[in-house]
Amino acid sequence: MATEEESKPLNYIPEVVLKKRRNNEEWAIRRKLQLEERVKRLKSDNFFIKKPDQFIREYRDRELDLVQMKQRGKRKRQALETPESRLLFVIRIGGKRDMHPKTRKVLYSLRLRKTFSGVFVKANEAIMEHLQKVEPYVTYGYPNLKSVKDLIYKKGVAKLDKERVPLTDNNVIDQTLGQHGIICIEDIVNEIATVGPHFKKVSNFLCPFNLNKPEKTLQGKKRRFKDGGDSGNRENQINELIIKMN
């Protein structure tokens, strides 16, 4: 004979409540793992707390960077005389804590948000002025047809509806640039290499190129290329660097 407790019906728990409990339990587990990871990170040798003098030093470095950027902007620039200088490939090679926000803004206007990213630009007065201001953080030069083709074929990625899309389907190119007579990847190469009439449309269609870090770390702001360093204009020798970073 069943006892009174055995005959009592089980309480019904709505599915919504059960789901909420499961979510809470999963959240608690994730939170625990996050806290454990944070504690592990705090205990690691890589973690350090900045001292006041370090904040002061970084602030002074940024202010010095702003002063130097303004001084570079006042330097007399050489006129663009050679036809090859119409097309430039610019690579960002440095710039972190010691960079002033105004310097970073110029780099961002060139679409160089990350170190070792590169973009094609059409050389004109405004571009040369920007490059001069951020010279310690970039290197640039005149890419040849082979470099243009290798970059676009190997590392070319399009920006479509704010998403990165590999250049593996000519339909994507046709849909976006077909109205300008550019329907395939070879048309993109030609438009960039010749600095054609739709160069700006095509260069904006291409995302900045994510390049490989070279074996020999670039020295950034220490010295200009013509003085034995890495920054600034390296003219045709940019092609050697592209081969190393592509």
Residue pairs with C-beta under 8 A, 6 or more apart in sequence:
41 47
58 97
58 98
61 97
61 98
62 97
62 98
62 99
62 100
62 101
63 100
64 98
65 98
65 99
65 100
65 103
66 100
66 102
66 103
68 136
69 100
69 102
69 103
69 106
69 133
69 134
72 132
72 133
72 135
73 129
73 132
73 133
75 132
77 128
77 129
77 132
80 86
80 123
80 124
80 128
84 142
84 236
85 123
85 142
86 122
86 123
86 195
87 120
87 121
87 122
87 123
87 142
87 143
87 148
87 192
87 193
87 195
88 120
88 121
88 122
88 123
88 127
88 131
88 140
88 141
88 142
88 143
89 118
89 119
89 120
89 121
89 140
89 141
89 142
89 143
89 147
89 148
89 151
89 238
89 242
90 110
90 112
90 118
90 119
90 120
90 121
90 131
90 138
90 139
90 140
91 116
91 117
91 118
91 138
91 139
91 140
91 211
91 238
91 241
91 245
92 107
92 112
92 114
92 115
92 116
92 117
92 118
92 137
92 138
93 115
93 116
93 137
93 138
93 139
93 218
93 219
93 220
93 230
93 231
94 115
94 136
94 137
94 218
94 220
94 221
94 231
95 103
95 104
95 107
95 115
95 134
95 136
95 137
95 220
96 115
99 137
103 133
103 134
103 137
106 130
106 133
106 134
107 113
107 134
107 137
107 138
109 130
110 119
110 121
110 127
110 130
110 131
110 134
110 138
111 117
111 119
111 208
112 118
112 119
112 138
112 208
113 208
114 208
114 210
116 210
116 211
116 212
116 213
116 245
117 208
117 209
117 210
117 211
118 151
118 208
118 209
118 211
118 242
118 245
119 203
119 208
119 209
120 143
120 148
120 192
120 203
120 206
121 127
121 203
122 195
122 199
122 200
122 203
131 138
131 140
131 233
135 224
135 231
135 232
136 220
136 221
136 231
137 220
137 221
137 231
138 231
138 232
139 218
139 225
139 230
139 231
139 232
139 233
139 234
139 238
139 241
140 232
140 233
140 234
140 238
141 233
141 234
141 235
141 236
141 237
141 238
141 239
141 241
142 235
142 236
142 238
143 151
143 238
143 239
143 242
144 236
144 239
145 189
145 193
146 239
147 238
147 239
147 242
147 243
147 246
148 189
148 192
148 193
149 189
149 193
150 242
150 243
150 246
151 209
151 242
151 246
152 167
152 185
152 188
152 189
152 192
152 206
153 167
153 185
153 189
154 246
155 209
155 210
155 211
155 246
156 166
156 167
156 185
156 188
156 206
156 209
157 164
157 165
157 166
157 167
157 206
157 207
157 209
158 164
158 165
158 166
158 167
158 172
158 173
158 176
158 205
158 206
158 207
159 165
159 204
159 205
159 206
159 207
160 172
160 176
164 207
165 172
167 173
167 185
167 188
170 183
170 184
170 185
173 182
173 183
173 184
173 185
173 187
173 188
174 183
174 184
176 205
177 183
177 187
177 188
177 198
177 201
177 202
177 205
180 198
180 201
181 187
181 198
182 188
182 191
182 198
182 202
188 202
188 205
188 206
190 196
191 198
191 199
191 202
192 199
192 202
192 203
192 206
196 202
211 245
211 246
212 244
212 245
212 246
213 245
214 241
214 244
214 245
215 244
218 230
218 231
219 229
219 230
219 231
220 230
220 231
221 231
222 229
222 230
222 231
223 229
223 230
223 231
224 231
224 232
225 231
225 232
225 233
225 234
225 237
226 232
226 233
226 234
234 241
